[in-house]
Amino acid sequence: MWYKYAINHPKFSKLELEALKYDSFDKFQTAYLQGHHGRYWHITNKEDFVLDPNYSPIDTSTGSGSNSGLMVTPHLDAWIPQLSKDRTHAIEVDLSNLRHPADYFSHNRGFGREIFINNLKDLKYSSPIPLSNAIKRMNAYYSKLPSSEEQLREVYDKAWRKFNN
């Protein structure tokens, strides 16, 4: 599959890999505006986090569960007020191996910028790091993201040029 080639090739940035998931700039732009920026986080209370394939997220506002999967966010800031008292670490979750929207999609439990991953089989993730370090990494990444439609289009076009060469 063409996409498997791209994710294993180091010449693509995280955002470029995200761009390659969409067959038009308009679809990429819509996903980008929903928070699909190529870098995602999950807050945990476990310093030795290991993903359980049967894990079902609990909505802390209602106490109800959902299907097996994992909730992540591109913006830790949205989750910190609700979760940081109990959860002191974060893992970076790599969705480059997954297809949007088949394997993950935007979701709204009320925290903002939430993404539900329903394909845990192909999910890659980092070792947990202190939440304060994750916030620094997130802020550094976001400071370099496109801030205009023109810049975003350049990322999209560049990713496809690289892929086609």
QUIFEN-V497367 format. One record per residue. N is the residue number from 0. PHI is phi as a letter, one per 30 degrees, with the letter a starting at -180 (none if undefined). PSI is psi in whole degrees, 0 to 359 (* if undefined). Layout:
N & PHI & PSI
N & PHI & PSI
This chain:
0 & none & 137
1 & e & 323
2 & d & 324
3 & d & 326
4 & d & 313
5 & d & 317
6 & d & 340
7 & c & 6
8 & c & 123
9 & d & 354
10 & d & 356
11 & c & 135
12 & d & 169
13 & d & 318
14 & d & 324
15 & d & 321
16 & d & 322
17 & d & 317
18 & d & 324
19 & d & 350
20 & d & 352
21 & c & 138
22 & d & 4
23 & a & 155
24 & d & 321
25 & e & 319
26 & d & 320
27 & d & 315
28 & d & 318
29 & d & 314
30 & d & 318
31 & e & 316
32 & d & 339
33 & d & 1
34 & j & 7
35 & d & 87
36 & c & 2
37 & j & 351
38 & b & 128
39 & b & 155
40 & b & 150
41 & b & 130
42 & c & 136
43 & b & 162
44 & c & 7
45 & c & 119
46 & d & 341
47 & c & 42
48 & e & 130
49 & b & 129
50 & d & 127
51 & c & 118
52 & d & 346
53 & c & 6
54 & d & 136
55 & b & 119
56 & d & 144
57 & c & 131
58 & d & 110
59 & d & 342
60 & d & 332
61 & c & 342
62 & i & 4
63 & c & 155
64 & c & 180
65 & b & 191
66 & d & 165
67 & e & 137
68 & l & 192
69 & b & 136
70 & c & 136
71 & b & 168
72 & b & 146
73 & d & 344
74 & b & 96
75 & e & 329
76 & e & 327
77 & d & 334
78 & c & 335
79 & e & 314
80 & e & 326
81 & d & 330
82 & c & 345
83 & d & 343
84 & d & 321
85 & c & 339
86 & c & 117
87 & c & 358
88 & b & 162
89 & b & 150
90 & c & 143
91 & d & 130
92 & c & 128
93 & c & 112
94 & c & 7
95 & d & 337
96 & d & 354
97 & c & 156
98 & c & 134
99 & c & 130
100 & c & 7
101 & d & 319
102 & c & 343
103 & a & 155
104 & a & 159
105 & d & 143
106 & b & 153
107 & b & 100
108 & c & 357
109 & j & 349
110 & d & 334
111 & j & 141
112 & h & 46
113 & c & 144
114 & b & 128
115 & c & 125
116 & c & 119
117 & c & 356
118 & c & 92
119 & d & 346
120 & d & 317
121 & c & 11
122 & d & 137
123 & c & 146
124 & a & 160
125 & d & 172
126 & d & 151
127 & d & 143
128 & b & 158
129 & e & 142
130 & e & 322
131 & d & 324
132 & d & 320
133 & d & 320
134 & d & 319
135 & d & 316
136 & d & 317
137 & d & 313
138 & d & 320
139 & d & 318
140 & d & 313
141 & d & 334
142 & d & 343
143 & c & 359
144 & d & 155
145 & e & 142
146 & c & 6
147 & b & 162
148 & d & 321
149 & d & 314
150 & d & 321
151 & d & 319
152 & d & 322
153 & d & 318
154 & d & 313
155 & d & 310
156 & d & 319
157 & d & 317
158 & d & 315
159 & d & 325
160 & d & 313
161 & e & 317
162 & d & 321
163 & d & 352
164 & c & *
